[in-house]
Amino acid sequence: MTAVVIGVGNEFRHDDGAGLAVIERLERLAPPVPELRLAITDGEPARLLELWSGAEVAVVVDAVHSHAVSEPGRIHRLVVDRPLPGETGAASSHGLGLGAAVELAIALDRMPRRLVLLAVEGADFSVGLGLSSHVAGAVDRLVVEALAAVGAPIPGGASEAGSRDEAEPVR
C-alpha cells in the first residue's frame, strides 16, 4: 500500500510548525517504512493534491486554532471522504486550507482512497521559532496516530492509536 504523511505548517509561526515537527520526528525513525512518503508543505491546495497524488492513504498533520473553546495540545482525528463543511469551529492557520483541497481533489478525481486529518489545537501562532509546551507535548502522540493511520509499525512498543471512534478527539 502506498501512503504519504504530509506535515502542513510554517516553522516561523510557533505552533504552526507542529506538522513539520511530526515529519522531522518520522524522518529520524529507523528503519524507514517502505511505500511511505513523508512531505512538508505550506498547505496550498494544489500542492496538497500533488503530494497525495497516487497514494492510497494520505495523512495530513496540521495545527489549528479553535475559535470556540481552545484546548492547546488536543488532537482531533477526522477521516475525510467528502467535502468538509464550510465552518467547523476549528480552522487551519493557512489561507484556503484543507477544505478547498478536498473539494478540488473530488472535482478532479484526485482524492486518495483514505484521507486522515490529524489536527492539533495550537496556543501560539505569533511570529517566532519553537512550539508551545502543549503542542510540543503532542508531537509524539501525533507520530503514533500518523503511523497507525497508514498501518506502519509503531516504534517503542507503543499501543496502536487508530482503534478509537474517529469522531472522538485524541487525548
N, C-alpha and C positions, 0 to 999 in steps of 0.2 A: 504494500500500500504506500502510495506517495503522500507525504504530509509536509506542511510548512507551518512554522511558528513565526509570526510576524510581530515584532515589537514596534509600537507606534509611539512617537514622542519627540521631545526636544530636551536634551540633557542640560540646556542652559536655562530651564524654567523649573527648577527644583523637582517637584513630584511628577511633572510631565515626563520625566526621564524614566519612569517605572518600567515601561515596556522595553526600553533599551537595556535597563539593568537586568531584566529577565533573560534577554538574548545573550548578554555578556556572560551571565551565570551558566546558561546552557552551553555556550561555546567552550567553557572551561571543563565541562563534564567529559569524562573519558570512559569507554571509547565512544566515538560518535555513532549515532544510530543511523544505519543505512536507510535510504529513502526518506530521510528527514532533512529538510532545508530550514535554515534559520535566516531571517532577514530583518532589517530595520527600515522604517520609513517615517515620513512626517504625517502620514495619514491622508494624503491627497487621494481621492477615489480612483483615478486611473492607475496610480502606482500600486494601490492595493490590489486591483484586478490583475495587474501584471504579475505581482508577487504570488498570488494564489492560483494563477493560471496553471491548469494541468494537475493540481493537487486534488486528491480525493478528500482529504481533511485539511482544513485551514484553521489555525487558532490565531486570533488577533488579541494581543495584550496591550491594554491602554489604561491610562489614568483618566478618571472622570471627576467632574465637580458636581456635586449634588446641590440643586437649588433649594431643595426642601430641607430635610434633616440630614446633616452630614455626619458620617462616622468614619473619619480617616483610617485607612488601612483595611476597611471592609471590602471584601472581594465579591463581585457579582459574576455569575456564570450564566450565559444565555446561548442556547443553540438557535441559530438563525436559519430558517428555511423559507422565509417570506419577507417582504419589505418590513422594515422597522417602523413602528408608529412614529408620527411626527414629533410629538413631545412626550418624553418618557420620564422626566423628572431628573435624570442623570444625563449630562451631556458631555460629549468629548470636548477637550480643550482645543481642538483643531477646527478649522473653518467649516467645511462641508460635512465631514465626519463619515462614520461607517454607514449610516442610513443611506446616504447618497451613493456610496459604493455598492451597497447591496441592490438598490434599485437599478443602478446601471448594469451590474452583473446579471441580474434577472433579465433585463431588456436585451442584453447582448448574448444571453445563454452562456455566461462565463462564471456561474456560481460553482464552487466546489460542492461535492456531494454532501459534505457536512461542514458547516462553518460555526466555530465556537468563539464567542466573545468572552474574554476574561477582563473585567474592568475593576480596577481598584480605586476606591474613593481617596482622592488626594486632599491634602491640607494646605499646601503652599504652591501656587503656580506663578509666583513672582520671579523676576529675573535673578538667576544665581545658580550655583552648582550644588549638587547633593540633594538626596531625598530626605523628607522629614522622617523622624523616627518611626512614625506609624506606618508609612509606606515602605521604608527600608525593612521593617519587620515583616512585611507581607511578601517580599520578593521570593523567599524560599517556598512559601505556600503557592505562589503563582507558578513557580517552576514545576512543582509537583502536579498542579492542576493541568498545566500545558502538556506535560509528559503523559499524564493519564488520558487526556483528550485525544492524543494521537496513538495511544496504545503502546507507548515506549516504556521500557523498564524504568523504574524509579530508583535512583541510587540511594544507598544507605539504608535499605530495608524499610523505607517509609511506606505507610499504607497507601493503597490506591485511593485517589481523591475523587474519582469520577463516579462514585456509586450513589451519590445523593440525588434527590429530586432537582432537576435543572432550574426550577424556578426559585429555589432557595439560595440565599446568599451563602458564600463560603466563609466560615469563621476560622 
